[in-house]
Amino acid sequence: MSDPNDGDRIIEFLARFCRHPRGPDAGKPVLLVPEQQQVLRDMFVLADDGLWKHREAAIVVHRKWAKTLSASGIGLFCLTTREMGTEIYFAANSRVQAGILKKNVDAFAISSKPLRKRLKIYKNKIETNDGQSHIMVLGADAHQAHGYNPFVSVVDEYWAFKNNDLPEALSSGTAARPESMTVYITTPGVDMNSPLGELLERSERGDDSLYIHWPGKDIRDDLDVFDREAWREYNLGFRYGWTNERFLMSQALALPKAEFIRLHLGGWLKRSAGWMNMYKWDECKDSRIELKPDTPVCLFVDGAWKHDSMALMACTTGPDPELFTLKIWERPVGDDMWRVPYTELDIAVRTACAMYKVAQIGADPFFLGQLLQTWEHDGYPILEIPTNSTTRSVPATKRFFDAVMENRIKHDGNPTLRRHVANCVPKIDARGLRIARDRNNPNAFIDAAVAAVFVHDMASKVSQEPGLWMF
C-alpha cells in the first residue's frame, strides 16, 4: 500500500537529497514552487483502496517548467524507496533524449552522499547495490520494451512520438503490479492526430485513470504574444523569475505566434482555431437552468452512422434561449467498428417528445432519412435541414456566435458539448463563415456543436414567428 503523501514525499526527497546540476542554481537544493508541488500531490492521489488512483499522468507545459527535474526526482525517489525488484524506465523518441533524464538522475546521485552509497551508475542504467532494482534508458524501439515489468515509466517529449508502440509496450508490462504509473512529460504538440492528441482526448472524455496537468489548455486564440501579463499567467518560469523578459521578448519576435504559444506558454492554438472564444462560452454556463416537463423546445439531431458521434440537443423557444444536452454518443478512441446506436437515438427522441412541448425536430436527412420518415409518420414535427447548406449554416453560425459573445444564451455546461465546440474550425469563403471539422484529427468530434448551432437557430425563429414555425 502506498503512503498517502507520496506527492509530498517526493517534494521533500528533491529538497533533501537532490541538487540542481547546472545553471545559476547549480549545487542548490531542488525546491519546487507551489504550482509544481500541487501537480505532484494531484498525480499521486490515492483511490479508495489505498493505491494510486492514476495509472497514467501527463504534464503538458511550456519549456523550462522543470519537467525534467520533477520527472527525474520521481524516478529516483521510486528507485530508492520501493521494494526490491522496482523497475523504472526513461523513454523518449530517441535514446539521446531519454538520456537527458538519466543525466539529471546521475547528477542527483553523485551530489548526494546517501544516494551515492546506495547506487551504481552505468552509461544507460542506474541500479541499486544489490542489483535488484534499476533505472534504464530506452529509445523508441518498442520490441525491446516487451518483457519488462515497470513500476514507473517516464516518457519524455511525448508530442514527438509518431506511434504509441513504446508506451503501450511499457504499459502492458505493468499488469502484475497492483499500482504503477506511466508519466508523460511534454510540451504541447503540433498535430492532434497523434499519440499525445489521443491521450488528451481520453482525458477530456473523463478517463479517471488518467491525470492531466495542462494549464495552457484553453489559451485564447487572440492572445497578444507580447503581453507580459499573459507571460506571467501561462509561463511559470517568468512568474517566478528563472525565465527572463529579454529571452521571451526575443522569442516572441522570432517565432510564429502558434509556435511561441506552444513552446513558451504551453498552448495549442489549433484546438479552437479561432472560431469560438471559450472564455465567453464558459461565461454563458448557468448551472441553475433546468429543463422542466412541458417546456416549449426545439430538438436537433446531428451525427453520422459510423466513425463519429451523434448528438441530441434541445433549446427553449422563449425570449431567453437555454441550451440543453439531452444525449451524446461518441465512438470510443481506437474503436473503428463502432456504430451509432439508432435504437437508443429513437428512444431518446420519443422520450423527449413525451416530456416536453416539442415545436420542431431538425436533422440532416442524409444519414437519418429512414428515422425521420418514421418519426414524421408517427406525427412528430420534422424539419429536414441539410447542415452542409451554406444558405442555412452561415446565418445560423453567425446567430449562435453573436448570442454567445453577447451572453444572450445560457447552456448547461456539459463538458462534452464544450469539447465539441472547441474542436470546431472555421471555414470561410465568399459565402461566409461556418464551422467544420478538423480533418487532421479523427477524434475531434463536432456533432454536438453543429446540433447546438442549428437548434438555437430553429428555436430563435420559432420564438420570432410562432405561427409560421409551430406545428
GUKEVO-106752 format. One line per field, with one value per residue (C-alpha): residue in three letters; x, y, z. Coordinates in pm, 1 decimal, m for minus. Layout:
// residues N
resn [ALA:...]
px [X:...]
py [Y:...]
pz [Z:...]
END
This chain:
// residues 471
resn [MET:SER:ASP:PRO:ASN:ASP:GLY:ASP:ARG:ILE:ILE:GLU:PHE:LEU:ALA:ARG:PHE:CYS:ARG:HIS:PRO:ARG:GLY:PRO:ASP:ALA:GLY:LYS:PRO:VAL:LEU:LEU:VAL:PRO:GLU:GLN:GLN:GLN:VAL:LEU:ARG:ASP:MET:PHE:VAL:LEU:ALA:ASP:ASP:GLY:LEU:TRP:LYS:HIS:ARG:GLU:ALA:ALA:ILE:VAL:VAL:HIS:ARG:LYS:TRP:ALA:LYS:THR:LEU:SER:ALA:SER:GLY:ILE:GLY:LEU:PHE:CYS:LEU:THR:THR:ARG:GLU:MET:GLY:THR:GLU:ILE:TYR:PHE:ALA:ALA:ASN:SER:ARG:VAL:GLN:ALA:GLY:ILE:LEU:LYS:LYS:ASN:VAL:ASP:ALA:PHE:ALA:ILE:SER:SER:LYS:PRO:LEU:ARG:LYS:ARG:LEU:LYS:ILE:TYR:LYS:ASN:LYS:ILE:GLU:THR:ASN:ASP:GLY:GLN:SER:HIS:ILE:MET:VAL:LEU:GLY:ALA:ASP:ALA:HIS:GLN:ALA:HIS:GLY:TYR:ASN:PRO:PHE:VAL:SER:VAL:VAL:ASP:GLU:TYR:TRP:ALA:PHE:LYS:ASN:ASN:ASP:LEU:PRO:GLU:ALA:LEU:SER:SER:GLY:THR:ALA:ALA:ARG:PRO:GLU:SER:MET:THR:VAL:TYR:ILE:THR:THR:PRO:GLY:VAL:ASP:MET:ASN:SER:PRO:LEU:GLY:GLU:LEU:LEU:GLU:ARG:SER:GLU:ARG:GLY:ASP:ASP:SER:LEU:TYR:ILE:HIS:TRP:PRO:GLY:LYS:ASP:ILE:ARG:ASP:ASP:LEU:ASP:VAL:PHE:ASP:ARG:GLU:ALA:TRP:ARG:GLU:TYR:ASN:LEU:GLY:PHE:ARG:TYR:GLY:TRP:THR:ASN:GLU:ARG:PHE:LEU:MET:SER:GLN:ALA:LEU:ALA:LEU:PRO:LYS:ALA:GLU:PHE:ILE:ARG:LEU:HIS:LEU:GLY:GLY:TRP:LEU:LYS:ARG:SER:ALA:GLY:TRP:MET:ASN:MET:TYR:LYS:TRP:ASP:GLU:CYS:LYS:ASP:SER:ARG:ILE:GLU:LEU:LYS:PRO:ASP:THR:PRO:VAL:CYS:LEU:PHE:VAL:ASP:GLY:ALA:TRP:LYS:HIS:ASP:SER:MET:ALA:LEU:MET:ALA:CYS:THR:THR:GLY:PRO:ASP:PRO:GLU:LEU:PHE:THR:LEU:LYS:ILE:TRP:GLU:ARG:PRO:VAL:GLY:ASP:ASP:MET:TRP:ARG:VAL:PRO:TYR:THR:GLU:LEU:ASP:ILE:ALA:VAL:ARG:THR:ALA:CYS:ALA:MET:TYR:LYS:VAL:ALA:GLN:ILE:GLY:ALA:ASP:PRO:PHE:PHE:LEU:GLY:GLN:LEU:LEU:GLN:THR:TRP:GLU:HIS:ASP:GLY:TYR:PRO:ILE:LEU:GLU:ILE:PRO:THR:ASN:SER:THR:THR:ARG:SER:VAL:PRO:ALA:THR:LYS:ARG:PHE:PHE:ASP:ALA:VAL:MET:GLU:ASN:ARG:ILE:LYS:HIS:ASP:GLY:ASN:PRO:THR:LEU:ARG:ARG:HIS:VAL:ALA:ASN:CYS:VAL:PRO:LYS:ILE:ASP:ALA:ARG:GLY:LEU:ARG:ILE:ALA:ARG:ASP:ARG:ASN:ASN:PRO:ASN:ALA:PHE:ILE:ASP:ALA:ALA:VAL:ALA:ALA:VAL:PHE:VAL:HIS:ASP:MET:ALA:SER:LYS:VAL:SER:GLN:GLU:PRO:GLY:LEU:TRP:MET:PHE]
px [0.0:128.2:197.5:m92.0:157.5:365.5:349.6:472.8:739.8:877.5:881.1:1076.3:1306.4:1400.2:1469.8:1671.1:1877.3:1884.0:2085.1:2046.1:2300.1:2358.3:2268.6:2268.4:2121.4:2380.6:2454.0:2143.4:1859.5:1574.2:1289.3:968.4:734.7:375.3:226.7:477.5:420.4:44.7:94.3:285.8:22.7:m253.8:m61.3:m17.7:m360.8:m497.0:m808.6:m1043.9:m834.4:m528.4:m339.6:m256.7:m574.2:m397.9:m221.6:m113.1:m24.1:73.9:241.1:175.4:352.6:589.5:965.2:1169.5:880.9:1117.5:950.5:1280.3:1383.1:1044.8:1033.9:1393.8:1303.2:1001.1:1215.2:1496.4:1253.5:1075.7:1406.8:1542.8:1226.5:1035.5:1068.7:1330.3:1264.2:1149.7:1194.7:1199.2:1224.5:1308.5:1180.3:1178.1:1160.5:1538.3:1780.2:1966.5:1650.9:1580.2:1941.3:1876.2:1655.6:1921.0:2189.8:1979.6:1946.6:2322.4:2387.2:2139.4:2301.7:2659.7:2582.8:2423.1:2639.3:2345.5:2232.0:2585.7:2638.0:2327.2:2355.4:2577.4:2583.1:2639.9:2607.8:2241.4:2145.5:2141.4:2090.2:2084.9:2385.8:2204.1:2136.8:1765.8:1620.2:1717.6:1651.6:1705.4:1707.3:1504.1:1466.3:1155.8:1224.0:923.1:1032.8:1298.2:1033.1:834.8:912.0:979.8:774.8:780.7:678.1:716.3:784.2:867.5:804.1:980.0:854.8:558.3:443.9:726.2:607.0:464.9:308.5:230.4:419.2:678.4:444.4:191.9:462.9:572.1:216.0:119.9:407.1:254.7:m38.8:111.4:168.0:m116.6:m7.7:215.3:228.9:331.8:429.7:431.8:623.7:589.9:529.1:204.4:220.9:153.7:m90.6:m394.7:m392.8:m105.0:m47.7:m46.2:m368.2:m538.9:m418.0:m565.2:m888.5:m916.3:m871.0:m1141.0:m1379.9:m1336.5:m1090.1:m1034.8:m722.4:m550.2:m430.0:m356.0:m190.9:m229.5:m264.4:m249.5:m535.6:m778.9:m537.7:m710.6:m654.7:m648.6:m376.9:m110.9:225.3:390.8:156.7:363.7:55.1:m10.7:350.3:301.6:m21.1:99.7:479.0:579.3:944.6:860.2:625.0:898.7:1196.9:1404.3:1296.1:1372.6:1177.3:1452.0:1450.3:1072.9:1069.5:1333.2:1132.2:806.9:981.0:1147.6:879.3:539.3:256.9:138.0:490.8:562.9:241.3:320.4:679.8:663.0:301.3:200.4:m94.3:m221.8:m396.8:m519.4:m761.1:m1000.3:m863.2:m1015.0:m1388.4:m1517.3:m1377.9:m1403.8:m1387.2:m1707.0:m1856.1:m1782.6:m1943.0:m2270.9:m2277.1:m2558.4:m2588.9:m2922.7:m3113.7:m3335.0:m3534.6:m3868.1:m4152.4:m4380.2:m4119.0:m4152.4:m3835.7:m3686.6:m3471.2:m3188.5:m3004.7:m2665.9:m2417.7:m2307.0:m2360.6:m2001.0:m1655.2:m1802.3:m2061.1:m2425.7:m2583.7:m2938.3:m2966.1:m3261.9:m3315.8:m3601.9:m3812.7:m3865.2:m3703.0:m3404.5:m3286.3:m3144.6:m2940.4:m2950.7:m2755.3:m3000.7:m2765.7:m2429.7:m2292.7:m1923.7:m1704.3:m1458.6:m1097.7:m943.3:m1270.3:m1314.5:m1603.6:m1830.4:m2171.8:m2434.0:m2697.2:m3003.0:m3240.5:m3113.7:m3147.3:m3506.1:m3593.0:m3424.2:m3618.2:m3951.0:m3882.7:m3806.2:m4126.0:m4325.4:m4168.0:m4150.9:m4360.5:m4152.6:m4212.6:m3974.6:m3724.3:m3448.1:m3195.5:m2994.6:m3175.2:m2851.1:m2782.1:m3119.0:m3363.7:m3533.0:m3570.1:m3703.8:m3967.9:m4068.3:m4093.2:m4291.9:m4526.1:m4583.3:m4685.3:m4366.2:m4285.8:m3988.2:m3784.2:m3515.6:m3209.9:m2905.3:m2627.6:m2386.9:m2615.9:m2439.3:m2769.9:m2866.2:m2533.0:m2378.8:m2660.6:m2716.0:m2347.2:m2347.9:m2665.2:m2516.3:m2176.2:m2331.5:m2554.8:m2253.0:m2032.7:m2313.8:m2413.8:m2768.1:m2780.2:m2740.7:m2621.4:m2599.8:m2218.4:m2199.5:m1823.0:m1867.0:m2056.7:m1780.2:m1519.5:m1716.5:m1744.7:m1369.2:m1298.6:m1466.5:m1253.5:m1380.8:m1443.8:m1453.2:m1514.2:m1714.8:m2038.4:m1942.6:m1823.5:m1947.3:m1797.8:m1625.5:m1437.0:m1058.5:m986.8:m638.2:m781.9:m1024.0:m1117.2:m1214.1:m1589.9:m1812.7:m2162.6:m2290.3:m2168.1:m2340.6:m2661.6:m2632.7:m2592.0:m2894.3:m3125.7:m3057.5:m3136.9:m3463.1:m3567.5:m3496.2:m3715.9:m3993.5:m3979.2:m3994.2:m4262.9:m4454.2:m4743.3:m4510.3:m4284.2:m4503.2:m4667.2]
py [0.0:346.5:616.3:865.9:1151.3:1023.1:1362.4:1536.5:1270.6:1333.3:1708.9:1650.1:1399.0:1652.1:1923.3:1697.4:1480.9:1647.5:1944.3:2145.3:2002.2:2317.0:2681.0:2969.3:2742.0:2465.3:2296.2:2433.1:2208.0:2141.0:2336.7:2313.0:2612.6:2571.7:2500.4:2221.6:2079.5:2066.1:1876.4:1603.3:1583.2:1550.7:1290.6:1061.1:1096.7:769.2:576.9:419.6:101.6:295.0:261.0:530.6:646.4:719.3:469.8:743.1:1108.3:1378.6:1712.1:1922.2:2251.7:2505.4:2469.2:2537.3:2442.4:2196.9:1888.3:1702.8:1784.9:1675.7:1353.5:1267.8:1311.8:1084.3:811.2:836.6:850.5:533.8:355.2:422.7:388.8:94.7:m277.4:m497.9:m550.3:m196.8:m119.3:241.9:327.8:658.3:653.8:905.0:918.6:877.0:730.0:1063.2:1246.2:982.5:1015.1:1374.7:1243.2:995.6:1266.5:1453.1:1140.2:1080.4:1432.9:1395.6:1070.9:1197.6:1515.1:1325.1:1108.0:894.4:824.0:771.7:494.8:305.9:327.6:215.2:437.2:299.5:451.0:360.8:225.6:303.3:22.3:m36.0:m203.1:m536.5:m522.2:m593.0:m250.8:m18.8:280.4:207.3:430.2:326.4:469.0:434.5:73.8:m92.5:m452.1:m400.0:m289.3:m613.5:m839.5:m556.4:m501.7:m125.5:31.2:380.8:474.3:832.8:919.9:1241.8:1483.7:1265.7:1511.9:1388.2:1024.0:912.6:598.7:460.7:129.4:204.0:348.5:70.5:m193.5:m45.3:m2.7:m360.8:m486.3:m340.1:m582.1:m783.2:m475.0:m355.9:0.9:160.3:477.1:595.3:962.5:1169.3:1498.0:1710.5:2043.3:2061.6:1914.9:2027.5:1755.6:1637.6:1320.5:1182.3:969.9:1286.0:1405.6:1074.7:1089.4:1436.5:1323.1:1040.3:1287.0:1518.7:1223.6:1167.0:877.0:866.5:651.7:939.9:1264.2:1565.1:1891.1:2132.7:2493.5:2628.0:2410.0:2693.9:2970.4:3239.6:3242.3:3625.5:3639.2:3905.7:3726.0:4046.4:4078.8:4048.9:3961.5:3667.2:3557.1:3579.2:3379.6:3098.0:3082.8:2954.3:3048.4:3410.7:3422.0:3307.2:3469.3:3187.2:3284.8:3647.6:3904.8:3962.0:3596.8:3578.6:3902.4:3769.1:3450.1:3640.9:3839.2:3536.9:3267.8:3237.9:3307.7:2946.3:2821.0:3081.0:2989.9:2619.1:2638.7:2919.0:2939.8:2575.0:2632.3:2456.0:2708.2:2451.8:2318.5:2610.5:2757.0:3098.0:3021.2:3046.8:3234.2:2959.9:3212.0:3369.0:3021.9:2944.8:3271.7:3151.0:2844.6:2852.0:2555.0:2687.8:2632.6:2325.2:2171.1:2109.4:1894.8:2065.1:2331.7:2451.0:2344.0:2258.4:1949.7:1885.0:1562.9:1566.0:1290.0:1010.8:638.1:529.3:650.7:956.8:1064.8:1162.9:1438.3:1526.6:1889.6:2093.3:2469.3:2655.9:2877.1:3171.2:3515.8:3396.4:3074.5:2797.4:2516.3:2161.4:1847.9:1558.2:1285.3:1248.3:922.7:906.8:648.5:521.4:613.0:340.6:155.7:172.8:m74.3:146.8:239.6:485.7:302.4:412.0:232.7:443.4:758.8:669.0:611.2:937.2:1143.9:983.1:1031.5:1399.8:1445.2:1287.1:1510.2:1849.1:2058.1:1999.2:2257.2:2103.8:1822.0:1918.2:1685.7:1635.4:1369.0:1237.5:992.0:990.9:966.8:645.8:754.1:1095.0:927.2:703.2:993.7:1202.7:908.9:887.9:1253.0:1421.5:1770.3:1701.4:1968.2:1844.4:2071.3:1987.2:2100.7:2148.6:2409.1:2743.8:2932.6:2774.4:2719.4:3065.4:3268.7:3000.6:3012.3:3391.7:3393.7:3140.4:3311.6:3652.5:3507.6:3359.1:3666.3:3893.2:3649.9:3615.9:3238.3:3006.4:2647.1:2361.9:2342.4:1990.9:1914.7:1701.3:1981.4:2220.4:1991.4:1969.2:2348.8:2384.6:2123.1:2327.9:2502.9:2796.7:2756.8:3094.7:3180.9:3429.1:3281.5:3347.2:3164.2:2827.7:2562.1:2248.4:1951.9:1933.6:1661.2:1612.2:1492.0:1198.4:1226.3:1594.2:1538.8:1844.5:1696.8:1839.4:2184.9:2156.9:2045.5:2338.1:2590.3:2464.7:2402.9:2757.0:2889.8:2690.8:2799.8:3164.8:3150.9:2973.2:3242.8:3521.3:3368.7:3104.2:3091.9:3013.1:2765.5:2580.5:2257.2]
pz [0.0:m88.9:162.9:143.5:98.8:m194.0:m364.1:m51.5:m1.0:m349.8:m283.6:38.9:m132.0:m400.1:m144.3:85.3:m147.7:m490.9:m614.7:m933.0:m1177.6:m1384.4:m1433.8:m1184.7:m913.3:m959.9:m630.2:m459.7:m336.5:m580.6:m424.0:m622.5:m636.6:m508.7:m853.3:m917.4:m570.7:m629.0:m954.8:m770.6:m498.0:m756.1:m955.8:m658.6:m501.4:m365.7:m460.6:m207.0:m199.3:m80.7:m410.3:m663.5:m833.5:m1162.2:m1385.3:m1626.1:m1577.5:m1824.6:m1755.7:m2068.5:m2016.9:m2172.7:m2193.6:m1879.1:m1650.0:m1473.3:m1620.9:m1640.0:m1282.8:m1148.1:m1350.0:m1257.9:m893.5:m930.7:m1084.7:m830.1:m537.0:m650.9:m715.2:m365.6:m154.5:m307.7:m262.9:m426.4:m796.1:m874.5:m1243.3:m1366.3:m1737.0:m1902.0:m2258.9:m2543.0:m2919.7:m2918.6:m2668.0:m2663.3:m2547.5:m2282.3:m2168.2:m2060.2:m1781.4:m1675.0:m1667.9:m1414.3:m1201.4:m1230.8:m1109.1:m824.1:m710.5:m738.0:m540.6:m251.7:m26.7:99.8:m259.1:m387.5:m131.6:m246.4:m626.5:m913.3:m1220.2:m1570.5:m1916.8:m1981.7:m1642.9:m1271.2:m1023.9:m650.4:m491.6:m472.5:m846.5:m796.9:m882.6:m1164.5:m1388.1:m1757.2:m2065.8:m2372.4:m2721.5:m2939.0:m3040.9:m2882.1:m2933.6:m2665.6:m2414.5:m2414.3:m2121.2:m1879.1:m1563.3:m1499.5:m1174.0:m1318.8:m1681.1:m1773.6:m2138.3:m2238.6:m2509.7:m2596.2:m2863.1:m3090.5:m3093.0:m3428.4:m3281.6:m2938.5:m2961.9:m2694.0:m2427.2:m2490.5:m2456.4:m2124.6:m2000.4:m2087.6:m1871.0:m1554.6:m1536.5:m1249.0:m1032.1:m807.6:m876.3:m1135.8:m1337.6:m1682.6:m1666.3:m1986.1:m1974.5:m2284.2:m2445.5:m2645.9:m2993.9:m3346.9:m3456.0:m3260.8:m3474.7:m3269.8:m2958.5:m2746.1:m2910.1:m2834.4:m2473.6:m2426.6:m2591.6:m2337.8:m2055.9:m2187.1:m2205.9:m1833.3:m1800.6:m1423.0:m1453.8:m1633.2:m1471.2:m1692.1:m1589.4:m1880.4:m1764.0:m2122.5:m2244.5:m2319.7:m2405.1:m2609.1:m2984.5:m2981.9:m2715.1:m2763.2:m2751.7:m2626.4:m2327.9:m2008.1:m1803.7:m2036.4:m1987.0:m1611.9:m1628.2:m1852.0:m1806.3:m1463.6:m1512.3:m1590.1:m1291.1:m1052.2:m1220.4:m1370.8:m1725.4:m1803.3:m2000.9:m2256.5:m2359.2:m2401.2:m2597.3:m2838.5:m2883.3:m2940.2:m3215.0:m3375.6:m3365.2:m3533.4:m3290.8:m3265.6:m3203.3:m2935.2:m2756.7:m2784.3:m2661.1:m2406.1:m2289.8:m2315.1:m2550.2:m2860.4:m3083.7:m3335.5:m3076.3:m3119.2:m3442.3:m3382.2:m3414.2:m3058.4:m2760.9:m2498.2:m2216.2:m2349.5:m2386.0:m2021.8:m1915.6:m2068.3:m1844.1:m1589.4:m1354.8:m1228.7:m1551.1:m1566.7:m1848.1:m1681.9:m1820.6:m2075.4:m2155.3:m2519.8:m2705.4:m3039.8:m3088.1:m3330.7:m3411.6:m3580.9:m3646.7:m3875.3:m3886.4:m3818.7:m3715.3:m3547.8:m3295.1:m3260.2:m3051.9:m2947.7:m2834.3:m2708.5:m2695.8:m2532.7:m2759.7:m2525.2:m2546.7:m2337.6:m2504.8:m2290.0:m2444.2:m2305.1:m2393.3:m2393.7:m2518.6:m2693.7:m2830.1:m2924.7:m3088.3:m2826.6:m2904.7:m3121.9:m3196.6:m3574.5:m3566.9:m3358.3:m3498.4:m3374.9:m3164.4:m3362.5:m3129.4:m2839.6:m3051.6:m3141.0:m2774.6:m2668.3:m2924.0:m2836.7:m2464.6:m2519.8:m2721.1:m2439.0:m2172.8:m2345.2:m2584.7:m2895.8:m3165.1:m3417.5:m3459.6:m3700.0:m3862.8:m4178.2:m4386.7:m4539.5:m4255.7:m4080.7:m4369.2:m4256.7:m3895.8:m3999.7:m4216.3:m3925.0:m3682.7:m3931.2:m3996.2:m3618.5:m3607.3:m3487.4:m3627.9:m3854.3:m4031.2:m4269.4:m4267.0:m4480.9:m4248.5:m4540.6:m4699.0:m4672.9:m4702.1:m4369.7:m4194.2:m4242.7:m4082.1:m3815.6:m3721.9:m3700.2:m3489.6:m3247.5:m3229.9:m3162.4:m2890.5:m2710.4:m2745.9:m2620.7:m2344.0:m2480.6:m2441.7:m2144.3:m2155.0:m1905.2:m1904.7:m2046.1:m2079.7:m2393.2:m2566.6:m2465.2:m2618.4:m2943.8:m2959.3:m2901.6:m3171.0:m3445.3:m3703.3:m3908.9:m4278.8:m4451.2:m4815.7:m5019.0:m4882.6:m4521.4:m4211.7:m4089.2:m3866.8:m3989.5:m3854.7:m3831.7:m4088.0:m3945.6:m3615.1:m3643.4:m3275.4:m3292.0:m3297.7:m3350.7:m3387.0:m3056.5:m3162.2:m3501.4:m3331.0:m3088.0:m3371.6:m3563.2:m3266.5:m3145.2:m3492.1:m3504.9:m3155.0:m3235.9:m3545.0:m3358.7:m3090.9:m3350.9:m3573.6:m3377.4:m3620.9:m3910.8:m3737.4:m3488.5:m3598.1]
END
